[in-house]
């Protein structure tokens, strides 16, 4: 990434927080100004600005995976909870660096999502409201057309876009929300699954969140039955290039997880998967193991 782009990112971060510390040639650390102060690392990688922060508490075992997926659906902006390789939960966000996007707004939205995500056990709430004031309705049809993705109208200002999923068919729904839009695709309907299956599905999807940039996995727990999905949420109107990035990301998420989630709804397979990942022990045993493991 060139120096001019790095400077634009630094300037956007500086508008959001006054406590910005350089970290290497293309990274920064800052204190999130929203809610309880906590440190966020920001780094650039090609055309992406990557955010990372810790998720406090002991909510790292499989008994919390489902709740984390539900929580993902309530986070503002591009924030998401992910499961890392060492089995811990972290807050991440990947913001595409595109010419027609308002980077400062995306950073601010993500900071709000990080604050909500740090309260895993808190009562679920809706994503933070967009800035006050009336806004023009988003012209999703125009934005999708400019992004170059064919679309179909579904009524109620909703649009459907076919994703690029090799060997399968998946659609993303674009649904206006307040001053922004939620772009989501269903991965699987989770009908009458056991607790072990919930944990296996949760762990698998949270791990996938850490691999797929921009999109996050979530569960619509209010549905009957619940539905697992990948989604990208913009609290304010996205640009055409941001919509294109979101649809590409959802295509990757659906390609990685569709068949696997169906398989993990089989109890015997879910139990085996949990055991292979070391998630079968009791919470107390896992805490003790984590304490003594270097």
SESE-225850 format. One record per residue: residue in one letter; z, y, x of N, C-alpha, C in turn. Coordinates in steps of 0.001 Angstrom, whole numbers, padded with zeros to 6 digits, always signed. Atoms other than C-alpha are relative to their C-alpha. Example, Ala and Ser with C-alpha at 12.3 -4.5 7.8 and 13.67 -1.06 7.14 Angstrom:
<recs>
a+000000-001190+000890+007800-004500+012300+000000+001200+000900;s-000060-001190-000820+007140-001060+013670+000730+001090-000770;
</recs>
This chain:
<recs>
x+000000-001188+000850+000000+000000+000000+000000+001235+000884;x+000136-001157-000869-000993+003381+001440+001184+000953-000137;x-001127-000922-000064+001383+006186+002320+000082+000886-001235;x+000002-000868+001178+000312+008370-000614+000601-000716-001209;x-000549+000772+001121+001135+005607-003103+001498-000208+000173;x-001429+000142-000270+004471+004960-001425+000758+001280-000331;x-000647-001282+000270+005291+008644-001698+000088+000253-001501;x-000037-000153+001452+004375+008653-005403+001104-000855-000613;x-001073+000868+000500+006734+005724-005988+001365+000599+000332;x-001276-000613-000387+009533+007401-004031+000317+001200-000873;x-000213-001176+000844+009048+010573-006042+000416-000399-001415;x-000364+000466+001343+009213+008655-009333+001438-000502-000028;x-001375+000485-000075+012430+006915-008257+000986+001156+000129;x-000885-001130-000238+013929+010210-007093+000244+000809-001268;x-000184-000704+001271+013393+011723-010543+001051-000706-000849;x-000921+000787+000822+015410+008914-012123+001394-000029+000603;x-001308+000096-000649+018217+008715-009536+000052+000932+001195;x-000179-000892-001148+019606+011142-006976+000535-000764+001201;x-000566+000814-001085+021093+008305-004873-001025-001029+000446;x+001110+000839-000435+017984+006885-003227+000062-000165+001511;x-000129+000289-001423+018274+005174+000169-001172-000851+000457;x+001103+000812-000495+015272+003924+002169+000491-001358+000496;x-000306+001342-000486+015249+000190+002961-001293-000601+000535;x+001244+000473-000584+012478-000746+005373-001130+000985-000211;x+001160-000883+000085+008971+000649+005324-000430+000292-001430;x+000477-000190+001378+008323+000229+001592+001036-000483-001010;x-001059+000399+000915+011673-000316-000075+001089+001055-000090;x-001080-000938+000223+014619+001598-001456+001158-000721-000694;x-001156+000433+000773+018086+001018-002824+000541+001223-000718;x-000550-001132+000741+019603+003190-005519+001034-000492-001002;x-000997+000305+001015+022452+003313-007975-000574+000325-001369;x+000522-000204+001350+021342+002840-011559+000840+001065-000699;x-000761-001087+000622+022317+006083-013316+000368-000262-001454;x-000233+000286+001412+022441+004434-016744+001141-001005-000135;x-001111+000911+000245+025724+002873-017902+000913-000136+001204;x-000888+000264-001127+028103+001268-015397-000827-000017+001287;x+000822-000067-001223+026828+002117-011888-000140-001369+000671;x+000245+001207-000770+025242-000797-010028-001233+000215+000863;x+001053-000202-000989+022905-001086-007062-001248-000787-000390;x+001294+000616+000279+019221-001836-007627-000860+000107+001253;x+000956-000017-001114+016758-002805-004898-001409+000159-000559;x+001390-000223+000411+013182-001554-005265-000893-000200+001213;x+000931+000273-001089+010341-002870-003114-001424-000023-000538;x+001397+000073+000393+006573-002673-003186-000628-001263+000581;x+000742+001163-000438+004293-005691-002913-001403+000115-000585;x+001358-000237+000458+000579-004991-003106+000012+001086-001072;x+000073-001013+001051+000070-003198-006447+001163-000111-000983;x-001164+000174+000865+003557-003883-007809+001223+000695+000590;x-001321-000492-000352+006928-002163-007743+001008-000998-000561;x-000894+001089+000379+009606-004876-007799+001446+000473+000011;x-001415-000342+000119+013174-004312-009003+000831-001277+000001;x-000907+001146-000032+016111-006644-008365+001440+000507+000016;x-001421-000351+000031+019829-006433-009177+000800-001239-000371;x-000840+001146+000316+022746-008802-009494+000379-000002-001476;x-000492+000155+001365+024006-010131-012813+001445-000466+000112;x-001395+000316-000303+027819-010073-012686+000552-001121-000871;x-000688+001034+000764+030200-012769-013879-000422-001385+000437;x+000255+001390-000337+029980-016537-013862-001061-000620-000907;x+000990+000501+000960+027121-016819-016364-001224-000535+000731;x+001122+000553-000754+024971-019006-014150-000249-001466-000333;x+000167+001400+000340+025448-022500-015591-000890-000194-001203;x+000926+000281+001100+023217-024233-018154+000538+000373-001369;x-000551-000375+001295+025631-023400-020973-000312+001446-000364;x+000346-001398+000253+024479-019780-020616-001511+000242-000052;x+001446-000219-000093+020726-020338-020279-000592+000484-001322;x+000547-000373+001306+019984-020114-023999+000365+001440-000349;x-000433-001371+000275+022044-016944-024398-000780+001008+000839;x+000766-000900-000855+020174-015409-021460-001408+000211-000552;x+001329-000141+000610+016831-016119-023163+000056+000906-001222;x-000163-000872+001165+018087-014510-026362+000182+001443+000455;x-000236-001341-000536+019318-011538-024343-001299+000626+000502;x+001266-000537-000502+015887-011155-022726-000780+000711-001093;x+000744-000603+001092+014416-010383-026125+000521+001349-000435;x-000586-001277+000409+016724-007379-026502-000068+001064+001086;x-000011-000941-001114+016156-005720-023124-001096+001046-000137;x+000952-001098+000047+014413-002402-022831-001008-000118+001143;x+000995-000066-001055+011198-002001-020892-000351-001351+000579;x+000470+001203-000670+010102-004576-018340+001124-000804+000646;x-001136+000730-000562+013609-005778-017424+000048-001424-000535;x-000130+001389+000430+014306-009514-017560+001063-000701+000832;x-000913+000887-000700+016905-012094-016631-000801-001190+000504;x+000716+001124-000591+015589-014761-014260+001001-000927+000671;x-000799+000987-000704+016979-017927-012724-000626-000208+001371;x+000523+000092-001359+016614-017975-008937+000120-001425+000534;x+000004+001328-000580+016197-020954-006637+001380-000560+000270;x-001355+000489-000259+019925-021121-005889+000811-000172-001281;x-000677+000229+001274+020759-021373-009583+000763+001186-000549;x-000696-001179+000495+022030-017826-010078-000928+000838-000872;x+000762-000913+000847+020943-015317-012709-000087+001358+000671;x+000189-001336-000531+019471-012036-011554-000828+000811-000977;x+000837-000907+000774+017880-009014-013146-001200+000379+000843;x+001228-000325-000704+014276-008432-012192-000905+000833-000903;x+001075-000683+000726+011357-006263-013199-001153+000193+000960;x+001208-000234-000792+007794-005996-011948-000860+001014-000745;x+000751-001091+000622+006019-002736-012704-001346+000119+000698;x+001308-000142-000651+002254-002652-012080-000265+001454+000376;x+000346-001346-000467+001119+000328-010044-001463+000244-000336;x+001359-000285+000456-001926+001545-011935-000139+001501-000201;x+000236-001443-000034-003509+004967-011946+000324+000697-001311;x-000140-000691+001278-003244+005690-015660+001368-000188-000651;x-001324+000249+000557+000458+004782-016103+000983+001097+000409;x-001075-000941-000301+003541+007015-016212+001115-000788+000686;x-000927+000831-000761+005566+005361-013445+001450+000418-000208;x-001375-000467+000200+008642+007545-013921+000575-000521-001307;x-000461+000510+001289+008886+006533-017574+000302-001490+000083;x-000231+001444-000120+008555+002832-016705+001274-000286+000803;x-001222+000183-000793+011298+003136-014068+001231+000284-000852;x-001139-000363+000844+013617+004861-016523+000259-001066-001065;x-000154+001056+000999+012983+002240-019206+000621-001253+000610;x-000510+001193-000663+013667-000557-016736+001475+000153+000351;x-001415-000237-000304+016959+001006-015642+000857-000201-001243;x-000726+000228+001247+018043+001018-019286+000102-001479-000325;x-000026+001433+000234+017087-002645-019595+000961-000718+000922;x-000938+000615-000938+019098-003535-016480+001436+000165-000476;x-001370-000218+000479+022225-002000-017959+000335-000946-001144;x-000235+000931+001107+021870-004060-021151+000091-001428+000506;x+000033+001364-000501+021082-007212-019197+001255-000408+000737;x-001221+000332-000741+024309-007005-017198+001140-000407-000923;x-001050+000343+000962+026329-007607-020376-000407-001258-000755;x+000494+001242+000596+025365-011228-021027+000781-000414-001232;x-000837+000510+001075+028315-011963-023298+000252+001048-001082;x-000210-001055+000989+028192-008677-025188-000786-000292-001259;x+000726+000158+001257+027042-008466-028776-001425+000467+000183;x+001403-000349-000174+023275-008454-028903-000341+001265-000758;x+000426-001245+000628+021675-005130-029675-001498+000133+000142;x+001428-000256-000105+018208-003775-030147-000275+000746+001292;x+000342-000773-001183+016348-002301-027170+000304+001471-000209;x-000342-001412+000080+017262+001263-026348-001108+000776-000690;x+000974-000798+000724+015594+003834-028520-000891+000765+000968;x+000896-000849-000762+012619+005730-027233+000496+001433-000088;x-000426-001388+000057+013014+009442-026522-000132+000573-001409;x-000033-000571+001347+013834+011472-029607-001252+000820-000268;x+001144-000806+000381+011133+013221-031528-001112-000838-000584;x+001111+000692+000616+008068+012328-033490-001106-000240+001034;x+001092+000319-000906+005230+010633-031645-001193-000458-000810;x+001208+000449+000664+001654+009955-032579-000036-001528-000001;x+000123+001467+000009+001043+006334-033683-000907-000472+001128;x+000790+000544-001087-000279+004201-030876-001306-000574-000543;x+001304+000528+000388-003970+003461-031190-000252-001275+000802;x+000095+001251-000742-003710-000167-030091-001436-000505+000083;x+001389+000484+000010-007278-000956-031083-000806+000670+001098;x+000729-000720-001042-008648+001734-028805+000458-000438+001387;x-000531+000365-001304-006344+000786-025935-000487-001379+000438;x+000477+001346-000330-007319-002898-026106-001487+000006+000327;x+001437-000088-000257-010992-002024-026283-000265+000583+001377;x+000171-000608-001315-010666+000211-023233+000459-000943+001110;x-000468+000969-000984-008772-002571-021463-000995-001137+000199;x+001031+001007-000139-011755-004867-022062+000355-001356-000574;x-000398+001265+000608-009996-007554-024144-000444-000031-001461;x+000399+000118+001411-011621-008710-027424+001227-000167-000887;x-001163+000015+000869-009288-008334-030371-000389-000328-001430;x+000161+000222+001440-008821-009263-034008+001149+000696-000706;x-001035-000703+000754-006924-007205-036582+000724-000979-000914;x-000828+000907+000782-004049-008956-038338+000746+000692-001140;x-000695-000730+001060-002841-006270-040761+001312+000568+000497;x-001247-000633-000410+000169-004026-040533-000071+000587+001390;x+000242-000573-001322-001334-002425-037411+000185-001012+001121;x-000111+001038-001012-000953-005749-035614-001389-000430+000472;x+001239+000499-000570-003640-007030-033287+000254-001342+000669;x-000067+001281-000700-004329-010496-031887-001064-000010+001089;x+000911+000085-001135-005922-011080-028496+000082-001404+000568;x+000005+001341-000588-006994-014470-027160+000251+000100+001501;x-000351-000013-001405-005426-015161-023783-000896-000942+000795;x+000807+000831-000896-007102-016766-020794+000845-001173+000477;x-000790+001191-000295-005424-020187-020821-000954-001177+000187;x+000940+001102-000243-007508-022947-019175+000365-001249-000802;x-000209+001232+000736-007914-025971-021407+000852+000126-001249;x-000826-000177+001196-005959-024462-024288-000340+001280-000725;x+000218-001213+000793-005831-021754-026909+001350+000654-000263;x-001211-000780+000253-003134-019076-027013-000402+001421-000345;x+000240-001387+000397-003055-015703-028697+001241+000837+000251;x-001071-000981-000109-000982-012652-027948-000061+000921-001208;x-000100-000975+001069+000213-010460-030784+000486+001323+000569;x-000410-001340-000391+000453-006722-030194+000586+000672-001226;x-000726-000496+001163+003067-005275-032529+000621+001347+000344;x-000617-001297-000270+003916-001550-032607+001497-000031-000296;x-001446-000114+000187+007650-000869-032206+000422+001405+000383;x-000414-001382-000241+008934+002690-032586-001122+000735+000720;x+001038-000728-000726+007015+004621-029908-000725-000886+001013;x+000604+000902-000967+005964+001539-027955-000654-001181-000667;x+000661+001190+000516+004585-001946-028402+000609-001237+000662;x-000409+001305-000519+005732-005557-027997-001235-000898-000010;x+001137+000901-000139+003033-007899-026697+000571-001379+000316;x-000654+001294-000190+004034-011537-027077-000923-001145-000398;x+000715+001221+000370+002676-015053-027274+001025-001129-000132;x-000900+001126+000217+004447-018103-028674-000332-001126+000968;x+000165+001137-000901+004994-020955-026223+000295-001304-000727;x-000362+001223+000719+006712-023483-028494+000957+000334-001127;x-000986-000049+001080+008565-023870-031778+001082-001013+000319;x-001125+000835-000435+012027-025281-031034+000762-000478-001230;x-000509+000482+001287+012830-027322-034119+001044-001087+000201;x-001080+000993+000013+016204-029109-034314+000186-000683+001349;x-000177+000603-001316+016618-029625-030568+001486-000132+000327;x-001384+000250-000389+019821-030963-028995+000481+001063+000975;x-000560-000949-000950+022166-028944-026803-000590-000222+001392;x+000590+000274-001309+020798-030696-023703-001431+000535+000085;x+001361-000527+000019+017261-029770-024731+000000+001522+000081;x-000110-001461-000071+018302-026157-025264+000254+000445+001434;x-000317-000351-001378+019761-026060-021765-001193-000220+000921;x+001160+000289-000840+016700-027689-020190-001113+001011-000228;x+001028-000991+000323+014262-025405-022008+000404+001364+000548;x-000475-001288-000485+016412-022399-021146-000136+000131+001499;x+000086-000053-001450+016631-023244-017464-001435+000070+000486;x+001402+000009-000407+012927-023977-017195-000654+001362-000223;x+000625-001284+000309+011871-020736-018891+000561+001134+000851;x-000577-001045-000841+014324-018585-016937-000513-000103+001428;x+000583+000176-001327+013026-020096-013698-001450+000502+000019;x+001381-000480+000086+009453-019391-014840-000051+001522+000011;x-000073-001464-000009+010491-015763-015405-000031+000555+001417;x-000033-000460-001371+011086-015494-011691-001319-000188+000727;x+001298+000263-000618+007564-016727-010919-001117+000848-000588;x+001049-000742+000706+005498-014852-013512+000339+001488+000035;x-000270-001433-000078+005255-011152-012815-000247+000681-001338;x+000097-000905+001146+005783-008641-015590+000499-000633-001295;x-000410+000625+001266+006204-011070-018508+001379-000620+000128;x-001302+000664+000024+009582-012462-019521+000009-001030-001115;x-000199+001001+001045+010545-015542-021469+001174+000414-000866;x-001090-000316+000911+012709-015091-024531-000021-000991-001158;x-000102+000836+001196+013862-016902-027657+000326+000886-001176;x-000299-000689+001250+013716-015464-031145+000999-000855-000764;x-001036+000846+000589+017037-016971-032214+000200+000272-001481;x-000140-000317+001430+016844-015283-035628-000997-000768-000854;x+001005+000742+000746+013852-017383-036582+000500-001376-000388;x-000328+001354+000443+014058-020690-038417-001288-000797-000093;x-000787+000255-001212+013305-022627-036333-000227+001077+001058;x+000212-000974-001081+013704-020569-033127-001350-000217+000671;x+001303+000049-000679+010540-019768-031184+000170+000518+001424;x+000038-000445-001393+010185-019579-027400-001312+000744+000228;x+001199-000802-000205+007746-016958-026212+000056+000708+001343;x+000088-000951-001099+006572-014858-023308-000383+001345-000608;x+000247-001320+000573+006475-011123-023898+000037+001069+001071;x-000072-001226-000784+005925-007726-022350+000275+001121-000982;x-000394-001062+000923+007621-004744-023974-000135+001358+000677;x+000111-001386-000439+006654-001115-023498+000734+000873-001020;x-000750-000864+000912+009143+001349-024979-000786+001240-000387;x+000900-001114+000315+006478+004060-024871-001431-000500+000149;x+001400+000441+000057+002707+003905-025260-000512-000408+001379;x+000575+000435-001273+001070+001845-022487-001409+000541+000183;x+001374-000353-000294-002175+002707-020790-000866-001249-000141;x+000870+001181+000064-005241+000433-021049+000207-000962+001165;x-000197+000866-001155-004651-000869-017532+001336-000734-000073;x-001281+000685+000185-001023-001662-018344-000142-001122-001025;x+000236+001054+000991-002146-003596-021429-000740-001170+000647;x+000740+001063-000668-004611-005537-019296+000914-000805+000919;x-000955+000698-000870-001879-006354-016766+000929-000887-000815;x-000893+000775+000857+000392-007512-019589-000679-001258-000523;x+000714+001152+000542-002241-009804-021108-000306-001028+001091;x+000206+000926-001114-003055-011296-017703+001291-000751+000307;x-001293+000614-000274+000648-011952-017142+000358-001042-001059;x-000278+000947+001082+001063-013610-020551-000889-001235+000118;x+000892+001135-000195-001950-015795-019803+000572-000962+001035;x-000597+000843-001038-000236-017055-016659+001227-000719-000549;x-001202+000611+000550+003053-017667-018484-000303-001152-000940;x+000369+001066+000941+001428-019693-021249-000624-001182+000723;x+000627+001082-000754-000609-021688-018733+001032-000862+000712;x-001015+000720-000763+002516-022641-016785+000944-000819-000862;x-001162+000515+000723+004900-023518-019584-000271-000731-001311;x+000231+000536+001338+003215-024684-022790+000337-001471-000157;x-000205+001439+000129+003110-028463-022318+001383-000416+000481;x-001310+000356-000551+006292-028567-020255+001121+000223-001007;x-001043-000274+000982+008384-026984-023008-000023-001051-001110;x+000078+001067+000998+007107-029547-025502+000680-001264+000517;x-000581+001202-000593+008146-032340-023122+001520+000095+000076;x-001443-000168-000164+011626-030904-022542+000752-000021-001330;x-000667+000152+001289+012347-031151-026282+000314-001466-000311;x-000367+001416+000122+012645-034934-025828+001354-000182+000690;x-001350+000042-000575+016406-035573-025284+000098-000753+001322;x-000116+000795-001230+016023-038287-022627-000622+000737+001186;x+000660-000741-001079+013612-036139-020601+000819+001231+000372;x-000829-001176-000270+015819-033060-020966+001222-000367+000829;x-001178+000429-000751+018889-034948-019733-000361-000336+001443;x+000436+000334-001349+016954-036274-016759-000328+001262+000787;x+000347-001257-000659+015628-032806-015955+001265+000751+000428;x-001250-000671-000342+019139-031307-016060+000675-000681+001185;x-000627+000736-001097+020419-034047-013773-000723+000256+001326;x+000775-000238-001210+017595-033560-011267+000243+001393+000571;x-000264-001369-000453+018340-029829-011130+001465+000233+000343;x-001420-000157-000295+022060-030456-010673+000757+000776-001047;x-000620-000751+001085+022934-028934-014032+000764-000897-000970;x-000661+000912+000926+024606-031982-015544+001501-000002+000092;x-001449+000028-000183+028121-031407-014216+000697+000965-000942;x-000788-000899+000838+030917-029691-016104+000047+001372+000640;x-000089-001338-000580+031335-025911-015669+001010+000091+001132;x-001018-000063-001043+034542-026416-013641-000491-000659+001287;x+000512+000692-001181+032851-028912-011310-001060+000830+000701;x+001041-000818-000608+029883-026595-010796+000595+001183+000740;x-000641-001134-000687+032185-023678-009932+000590-000440+001321;x-000602+000514-001226+034038-025822-007383-001064-000317+001031;x+001109+000331-000890+030747-027079-005925-000606+001246+000591;x+000597-001237-000495+029416-023560-005640+000911+000663+001012;x-000952-000624-000909+032623-022440-003894-000068-000629+001379;x-000061+000672-001291+032434-025057-001154-001370-000181+000640;x+001347+000173-000544+028642-025136-000719-000417+001247+000773;x+000401-001181-000777+027397-022841+002100-001280+000622-000552;
</recs>
